[in-house]
Every structure is written in structure tokens, then in C-alpha cells.
């Protein structure tokens, strides 16, 4: 409890291929003894390599000159909107 507030962590599972982000988040919340919730969401992202089973995640040695296939438009603002809702 911090200054009278109880902290709870929210994790959004948007169907990404690997679960590393979710597993790391759970590990961190457990280490600080904080409650958490994992919510499965479906966002209309088409063609990105993070969620598409037909595309491989690219490995870039340098910053690409075009938008990478891992880019999901407005991902963070969508996550914030879910959290605030």
C-alpha cells in the first residue's frame, strides 16, 4: 500500500506469439507481492508479425528504413484505453 492506495497490475494478452512479456510481468508482480489480472483482448491488427501465425518476427541489426512488421498501430494508446475503462 502506497499512501493509502492499493496497487494492482493489469496485463493485456493481445495474442502475441510468445508469452515472454506476460511471464516477465507475472514474475515482477509476484516479487513485489502485488495483485495482478491478465485480460485477453482481441485487437484488429492485421499483418503484423507479432500476432500473425504466418509471419516470422524479423531480426534487425540496424534501424529499418521502413515501418517494421512488428509495428502495431496505436498499440499503447489502446492498452491505456483498456486500462482506464
Steps between C-alpha positions, in 0.01 A plus 500: 500500500640835394358810671164329546481358146495131422694419184380239253673413175312448176647288223341492157542188290441604140589167345871559452697195385722474804402534862826657620340837583219340700733259683740782588215717624367222722848440641543870584158535663557189711842627608344819638194315637252692286169371372457474125246417232560368149235593246484344153410761238448484125617802308452541125868490408549338165831409345734564791755232576437510876158336477480347151577129493611526135774761549836465669624768737789676321840553651643844423867577553436864418199727516281415199427772243134395475239420762586152637243220494510494882337846512144491633324835442386679815588198716588694814204740482270200456655338807455820702137525388433144618670568833301819560175333405 
